[in-house]
Amino acid sequence: MTRTSQFILRLLCGFAVCIVTAIAAFVVWRVNLARDVDAKLQAIHLAKGYVIYSVGSDGHDDGGREKPADWKSSDKTTYDITFTVER
């Protein structure tokens, strides 16, 4: 692969990450707007990406805690609305 094609590939990947981040921010903002919650978006940098999050339905910031896939309605733990980008 030539240096030019490597540069173009990196540029396109960076652009895709920006688009995904913008979409995630919009979705979280829209959910908060629907619930009439005045909450800011937060971001956490991970070793392989980042998490964009906002408060969950309880209105409390849980530090970006994501609801697990095996979550049950009897679970009393509170969670945030999260969007994770891994790269």
C-alpha positions as a Python dict, from the first residue, in 0.01 Angstrom:
ca = {
    (1, 'M'): (0, 0, 0),
    (2, 'T'): (142, 337, -94),
    (3, 'R'): (184, 622, 151),
    (4, 'T'): (-83, 819, -30),
    (5, 'S'): (-338, 539, -4),
    (6, 'Q'): (-250, 489, 364),
    (7, 'F'): (-308, 862, 423),
    (8, 'I'): (-643, 852, 244),
    (9, 'L'): (-750, 544, 440),
    (10, 'R'): (-660, 709, 772),
    (11, 'L'): (-841, 1025, 668),
    (12, 'L'): (-1156, 830, 578),
    (13, 'C'): (-1145, 630, 903),
    (14, 'G'): (-1109, 953, 1101),
    (15, 'F'): (-1405, 1103, 915),
    (16, 'A'): (-1615, 793, 988),
    (17, 'V'): (-1537, 823, 1361),
    (18, 'C'): (-1645, 1189, 1353),
    (19, 'I'): (-1973, 1098, 1183),
    (20, 'V'): (-2043, 818, 1432),
    (21, 'T'): (-1965, 1051, 1722),
    (22, 'A'): (-2199, 1318, 1587),
    (23, 'I'): (-2479, 1065, 1541),
    (24, 'A'): (-2427, 929, 1893),
    (25, 'A'): (-2434, 1278, 2041),
    (26, 'F'): (-2756, 1357, 1855),
    (27, 'V'): (-2926, 1035, 1967),
    (28, 'V'): (-2839, 1089, 2333),
    (29, 'W'): (-2944, 1455, 2310),
    (30, 'R'): (-3274, 1358, 2147),
    (31, 'V'): (-3351, 1101, 2418),
    (32, 'N'): (-3289, 1362, 2687),
    (33, 'L'): (-3503, 1615, 2499),
    (34, 'A'): (-3789, 1364, 2483),
    (35, 'R'): (-3763, 1314, 2861),
    (36, 'D'): (-3727, 1689, 2922),
    (37, 'V'): (-3398, 1640, 3107),
    (38, 'D'): (-3143, 1921, 3109),
    (39, 'A'): (-2834, 1700, 3106),
    (40, 'K'): (-2498, 1747, 2940),
    (41, 'L'): (-2322, 1490, 2728),
    (42, 'Q'): (-2013, 1340, 2888),
    (43, 'A'): (-1729, 1145, 2732),
    (44, 'I'): (-1486, 892, 2872),
    (45, 'H'): (-1172, 791, 2682),
    (46, 'L'): (-1108, 418, 2682),
    (47, 'A'): (-797, 225, 2582),
    (48, 'K'): (-961, 139, 2249),
    (49, 'G'): (-1208, 421, 2190),
    (50, 'Y'): (-1450, 621, 2400),
    (51, 'V'): (-1798, 633, 2554),
    (52, 'I'): (-2043, 919, 2505),
    (53, 'Y'): (-2310, 919, 2773),
    (54, 'S'): (-2576, 1117, 2950),
    (55, 'V'): (-2789, 1056, 3256),
    (56, 'G'): (-3044, 777, 3249),
    (57, 'S'): (-3415, 796, 3322),
    (58, 'D'): (-3349, 852, 3692),
    (59, 'G'): (-3175, 1185, 3617),
    (60, 'H'): (-2860, 1075, 3805),
    (61, 'D'): (-2510, 1066, 3656),
    (62, 'D'): (-2376, 712, 3704),
    (63, 'G'): (-2038, 781, 3542),
    (64, 'G'): (-2127, 622, 3210),
    (65, 'R'): (-2236, 289, 3354),
    (66, 'E'): (-2386, 91, 3067),
    (67, 'K'): (-2684, -137, 3112),
    (68, 'P'): (-2564, -497, 3064),
    (69, 'A'): (-2704, -717, 2789),
    (70, 'D'): (-2845, -959, 3049),
    (71, 'W'): (-3022, -680, 3243),
    (72, 'K'): (-3340, -783, 3422),
    (73, 'S'): (-3624, -555, 3529),
    (74, 'S'): (-3572, -665, 3890),
    (75, 'D'): (-3223, -505, 3882),
    (76, 'K'): (-3233, -192, 4100),
    (77, 'T'): (-2895, -59, 3977),
    (78, 'T'): (-2920, 268, 3785),
    (79, 'Y'): (-2758, 317, 3445),
    (80, 'D'): (-2680, 597, 3200),
    (81, 'I'): (-2765, 622, 2831),
    (82, 'T'): (-2442, 524, 2660),
    (83, 'F'): (-2291, 501, 2314),
    (84, 'T'): (-1953, 326, 2288),
    (85, 'V'): (-1711, 368, 1999),
    (86, 'E'): (-1428, 115, 1978),
    (87, 'R'): (-1147, 147, 1731),
}
